[in-house]
Amino acid sequence: MDPSRFSALLVLVLSACTTDHEESAGVGGAAVGVGGAGGTSAGGSRDDVIVVAPTDGEIALPFTIGVTGTGTDRVGAVSFAGAVGTMELDGAVLPAAIYAQQPFFDYTLYQVLAVAPDRWWLAWLYCQAGELTYVYSEATHAMPIDYELASGQCTESNKPSTAHVTFPAIEMPLPPLFPGYAIDGASIQYDGTAPGTVTLGTTSVAFLPFGEVDCTRVCGTPGWRELHAVLWDQQAMRACSSILYLFEPGQPLLLTYSLTLPDLTDIAGQTQLDATWSLR
């Protein structure tokens, strides 16, 4: 099943930082540096905090997008020109970037990362015939995904563009782990009670799910589930956004839609992970 048709319903995970994303994940790599709360790693950094340097770079996009408008609940003013701009989320105006485009029936969705120094927000802007109609949003600090009506304009084209993205330095606590899932594979492990790991190429990073999407009933039959998480490479001090798709037993998991800070790379691509999973 191709999740790109439906990921618009609700989407995201913070994923590992490696450039070798066209291969399936391999076994091995550096140890994940996440320990007990308040502890320190060998390098002296705290194990309960994600620390990332300021972001200042460019993203090459296969589309051009500008959006202005407003939401009706947790989302306030939305303002993007050339895929960069600001979103007002829970009362705070934050720098934000659009980094993915997803067709969905009569809509085109634009995936957004908005960054505060102590948390990340993820959002999906629903555009239809040049109008902003809905916004989905969630955050790493126990703010579950939800949708709301929106109004405004979307100026879109298929012309490639380059977005110059700047975000502040990040020092945020590890997100509360989303319980209820157990995942076991050569390249991914998670038991729902402690930080898991994902291995991409030769790098292992902390897998920190903070939310889910249940697409087993509204996205088709048999549908799928999504875990939205933070994957944190403590040694390299990089964190990434991505989505982990969980399909029917026997099918590989899919890690995709990633954006890495501070280097703005897509490190997951369409990575398949052989693993079993269950609900706890």
C-alpha positions in Angstrom: 0.0 0.0 0.0 1.3 3.5 -0.9 0.8 5.7 2.2 1.3 8.9 0.2 -2.4 8.9 -0.9 -3.6 9.0 2.7 -0.8 10.4 4.9 -2.6 13.7 4.5 -5.1 12.5 7.0 -2.6 13.1 9.8 1.1 12.7 9.6 5.1 12.5 11.4 8.3 10.9 13.6 11.8 12.4 14.3 14.2 10.2 12.5 17.9 9.2 12.3 20.5 11.3 10.7 22.4 9.4 7.9 22.7 10.2 4.3 22.5 6.6 3.1 18.7 6.6 3.0 18.0 4.7 -0.2 19.0 1.3 1.4 17.0 -0.6 4.0 18.3 0.0 7.5 21.2 -2.1 8.5 22.3 -3.6 11.8 25.0 -2.0 14.0 26.2 1.5 14.4 26.9 3.7 17.3 25.2 3.2 20.6 22.2 5.4 21.4 23.0 7.9 24.2 19.8 8.1 26.0 19.9 7.0 29.7 18.0 7.8 32.8 16.3 11.1 33.4 18.8 13.8 34.5 21.8 11.7 33.7 24.7 12.7 31.5 26.3 11.0 28.5 30.1 10.4 28.1 30.2 13.8 26.3 28.7 15.6 29.2 25.3 16.4 27.7 22.1 15.7 29.6 20.3 12.5 28.6 16.8 14.0 29.2 17.2 17.0 26.8 17.4 17.2 23.0 19.9 19.9 22.1 20.3 21.1 18.5 22.2 24.0 17.1 20.5 26.8 15.2 19.4 25.9 11.6 20.3 28.1 8.7 20.2 26.5 5.3 18.3 25.7 2.2 15.8 23.0 1.1 15.3 22.2 -2.6 11.5 21.6 -3.2 9.8 20.2 -6.3 7.0 22.7 -5.9 6.3 26.4 -5.1 3.9 27.3 -2.3 2.7 30.4 -0.5 -0.1 30.3 2.1 -1.9 33.0 4.1 -4.8 32.5 6.4 -6.0 31.5 9.9 -7.2 28.6 11.9 -10.1 28.5 14.3 -8.7 26.8 17.5 -5.1 26.2 18.4 -3.9 27.6 15.0 -3.9 31.3 14.6 -2.4 33.3 11.7 -0.7 31.3 9.0 1.8 33.1 6.7 4.1 31.5 4.2 5.9 32.9 1.2 8.3 30.6 -0.7 7.6 27.8 1.8 9.0 29.7 4.8 7.2 31.9 7.2 5.4 31.7 10.5 2.5 29.9 12.2 0.7 31.0 15.4 0.3 27.8 17.5 -1.3 27.8 20.9 -0.7 31.6 21.1 3.0 31.6 20.1 4.1 32.9 16.6 6.8 30.5 15.5 9.2 30.2 12.5 8.0 27.5 10.2 8.9 25.7 7.0 6.9 23.7 4.5 9.0 20.7 3.3 6.6 18.1 1.8 3.6 18.1 -0.6 1.0 15.3 -0.6 -1.9 14.8 -3.0 -5.1 13.6 -1.2 -8.2 13.3 -3.3 -9.3 16.9 -4.1 -6.8 18.4 -1.7 -3.1 19.1 -1.7 -1.5 18.8 1.7 1.6 20.7 2.8 3.6 19.4 5.7 5.0 21.9 8.1 7.6 22.0 10.8 7.4 24.9 13.3 10.1 25.3 15.9 10.2 26.8 19.3 13.3 26.6 21.5 11.7 24.0 23.8 9.3 22.1 21.5 8.4 21.2 17.9 5.0 21.6 16.2 4.0 19.6 13.2 1.2 20.7 10.9 -0.5 19.8 7.7 -2.2 22.6 5.6 -5.1 21.4 3.4 -5.4 23.4 0.2 -8.2 22.9 -2.3 -8.7 25.0 -5.5 -6.5 27.8 -4.1 -8.2 27.9 -0.7 -6.9 26.9 2.8 -9.7 24.7 4.3 -8.3 22.7 7.2 -5.2 22.4 9.4 -4.0 19.4 11.3 -1.5 20.1 14.1 0.4 18.3 16.9 3.4 19.0 19.1 6.1 17.1 20.9 5.0 18.2 24.4 1.9 16.0 24.8 -0.3 18.0 22.4 -2.2 15.2 20.4 -2.9 15.6 16.7 -6.2 17.3 16.0 -7.8 19.2 13.1 -9.7 22.5 12.7 -11.4 24.5 10.1 -9.2 27.2 8.4 -9.6 29.9 5.9 -7.2 31.7 3.5 -5.4 31.4 0.2 -2.9 28.9 -1.2 -0.7 30.0 -4.1 0.7 26.8 -5.6 2.6 25.6 -8.7 4.7 22.7 -9.8 7.7 24.9 -10.4 10.7 23.8 -8.3 11.8 26.2 -5.6 14.4 26.7 -2.9 13.5 27.6 0.6 16.0 29.4 2.9 15.1 28.0 6.4 16.2 29.5 9.7 15.2 28.0 13.1 16.5 28.9 16.6 18.6 26.6 18.7 16.7 23.8 20.4 16.8 22.6 24.0 13.7 20.6 24.6 12.9 17.8 27.0 12.4 14.3 25.6 8.8 14.0 24.6 6.5 11.8 26.7 6.6 8.4 25.2 3.4 7.1 23.5 2.5 3.8 25.1 0.7 0.8 23.7 3.0 -0.5 21.0 5.7 -3.1 20.9 8.1 -3.3 17.9 10.8 -5.8 17.4 13.2 -6.0 14.4 16.9 -6.1 13.5 16.9 -2.4 12.9 14.1 -1.1 15.2 13.1 -1.8 18.7 10.5 -0.3 21.0 8.5 -1.6 23.9 6.3 1.3 24.7 7.9 2.0 28.1 11.4 3.2 27.4 13.2 5.0 24.5 13.6 2.7 21.5 16.2 2.6 18.8 16.2 2.8 15.0 19.3 1.9 12.9 19.8 3.5 9.5 22.9 2.7 7.7 25.6 2.6 10.4 23.9 5.0 12.8 21.6 4.0 15.7 19.5 6.8 17.3 16.8 7.0 20.0 13.3 6.4 18.8 10.8 8.5 20.9 7.2 8.2 19.7 5.0 11.0 20.9 1.7 10.3 19.1 -0.2 8.0 16.8 -2.6 7.9 13.9 -5.1 5.0 13.7 -5.9 4.6 10.0 -7.4 1.1 10.3 -11.0 2.4 10.0 -11.1 5.6 8.0 -8.3 5.2 5.5 -9.4 2.0 3.7 -9.2 -1.7 4.4 -7.1 -3.0 6.1 -5.6 0.4 6.6 -2.5 1.1 8.8 -1.2 2.8 11.9 1.3 5.6 12.2 3.7 6.5 15.0 4.9 10.1 15.1 8.0 10.3 17.2 11.3 12.0 17.8 14.4 10.2 16.6 17.4 11.8 18.3 21.0 11.3 17.4 22.6 12.5 20.6 26.2 12.0 19.5 25.8 14.1 16.4 23.3 16.5 18.1 20.8 16.1 15.2 17.1 15.4 15.3 14.7 14.6 12.4 11.0 14.5 11.6 9.4 11.5 9.9 6.5 9.0 10.0 6.7 5.3 10.8 3.9 3.4 9.1 2.8 0.1 10.6 1.0 -2.2 8.1 -0.5 -5.7 8.3 1.6 -8.5 9.8 4.3 -9.8 7.4 4.6 -6.4 5.7 7.7 -4.2 6.3 7.4 -1.0 8.3 8.0 2.2 6.4 9.9 5.2 7.7 9.5 8.3 5.5 8.7 12.1 5.3 11.8 13.1 7.3 13.5 16.4 7.8 16.7 16.7 9.8 17.8 19.7 12.0 20.1 21.5 11.8 21.3 20.2 8.4 17.9 20.1 6.6 18.4 16.7 5.0 15.9 14.0 4.2 17.5 11.0 5.8 14.7 8.4 5.7 13.6 8.6 2.1 11.4 5.5 1.8 13.2 3.2 4.2 11.6 -0.2 4.8 12.3 -1.9 8.1 11.6 -5.7 8.6 10.0 -6.0 12.1 7.0 -7.4 13.9 4.7 -5.1 15.9 1.8 -5.5 18.2 -0.6 -3.5 20.4 0.0 -3.8 24.1 
